[in-house]
Amino acid sequence: MNIDFNLFMNDVVRQARQDMEEAGYTELTTPESVDEAFAKKGTTLVLVNSVCGCAGGIARPAAGYSLHYKKKPDHLVTVFAGQDKEATEKARAYFTGYPPSSPSFALLKDGQIVKMVERHEIEGHDPMEVVGKLQHAFEEYCDEV
């Protein structure tokens, strides 16, 4: 059986991007789009997406499911580590005090980091645990919708 690795990975990346778009997240693919998105007033949830198993099996499902809550961020965005490298690097520049981590979530308020859920808090955890961490942050920093 022959599998074209690049074709396979293109399918994985396309599906990962589509998952987040369907969940209501805006994909940021350039450093300029990151600056523009992070300059918006209010709360912004950022998913640093990736192709790893914990992104597909835990982070992306948690990113969508966490929004079924009484409070949620004003803006939902995602950057794709390993794919949109410059945009991801620009986003990570806002996450002061945290090393690069993917997948991960950052909650910004008026462009400033207020909460980070790093890979070590995602990998090996149940998706509902991650949902709980996100919703706890929403409770503290976001407004009721």
Backbone hydrogen bonds, N-H to C=O, Kabsch-Sander energy under -0.5 kcal/mol:
donor,donor_aa,acceptor,acceptor_aa,energy
5,F,3,I,-0.9
8,F,4,D,-2.6
9,M,5,F,-2.9
10,N,6,N,-2.3
11,D,7,L,-1.7
12,V,8,F,-2.0
13,V,9,M,-2.9
14,R,10,N,-2.5
15,Q,11,D,-2.4
16,A,12,V,-2.4
17,R,13,V,-2.5
18,Q,14,R,-2.4
19,D,15,Q,-2.7
20,M,16,A,-1.4
21,E,17,R,-2.1
22,E,18,Q,-2.7
23,A,19,D,-1.2
24,G,21,E,-1.3
25,Y,20,M,-2.6
26,T,76,L,-2.5
28,L,78,T,-3.0
29,T,27,E,-0.6
34,V,30,T,-1.6
35,D,31,P,-2.4
36,E,32,E,-2.3
37,A,33,S,-2.2
38,F,34,V,-2.9
39,A,35,D,-1.1
40,K,37,A,-1.1
44,T,108,L,-2.4
45,L,75,H,-2.7
46,V,44,T,-0.5
46,V,106,A,-3.1
47,L,77,V,-2.1
48,V,46,V,-0.6
48,V,104,S,-3.1
49,N,47,L,-1.1
49,N,79,V,-3.0
55,A,52,C,-0.6
56,G,52,C,-1.9
57,G,53,G,-3.1
58,I,54,C,-1.1
59,A,54,C,-2.6
60,R,55,A,-3.2
62,A,58,I,-2.4
63,A,59,A,-2.7
64,G,60,R,-1.7
65,Y,61,P,-2.7
66,S,62,A,-2.4
67,L,64,G,-1.1
68,H,65,Y,-2.0
69,Y,67,L,-1.9
72,K,143,D,-1.4
74,D,43,T,-0.7
75,H,43,T,-2.0
77,V,45,L,-2.8
78,T,26,T,-2.2
79,V,47,L,-2.0
81,A,49,N,-2.2
81,A,79,V,-0.7
83,Q,80,F,-1.7
84,D,80,F,-2.5
85,K,83,Q,-0.9
88,T,84,D,-2.4
89,E,85,K,-2.6
90,K,86,E,-2.2
91,A,87,A,-2.5
92,R,88,T,-2.6
93,A,89,E,-1.2
94,Y,90,K,-0.6
94,Y,91,A,-1.7
95,F,91,A,-0.5
95,F,92,R,-0.9
96,T,94,Y,-1.5
98,Y,95,F,-1.8
104,S,48,V,-1.1
105,F,117,V,-2.4
106,A,46,V,-2.2
107,L,115,K,-3.0
108,L,44,T,-2.9
108,L,106,A,-0.6
109,K,112,Q,-2.8
110,D,42,G,-3.2
112,Q,109,K,-1.7
113,I,94,Y,-0.5
114,V,107,L,-3.0
115,K,107,L,-1.4
117,V,105,F,-2.8
118,E,116,M,-0.6
121,E,118,E,-2.1
122,I,119,R,-2.3
123,E,119,R,-3.0
125,H,122,I,-2.3
129,E,126,D,-1.2
130,V,126,D,-1.4
131,V,127,P,-2.4
132,G,128,M,-2.2
133,K,129,E,-1.9
134,L,130,V,-2.5
135,Q,131,V,-3.1
136,H,132,G,-2.1
137,A,133,K,-1.7
138,F,134,L,-2.5
139,E,135,Q,-2.5
140,E,136,H,-1.6
141,Y,137,A,-2.6
142,C,138,F,-2.5
145,V,70,K,-2.4
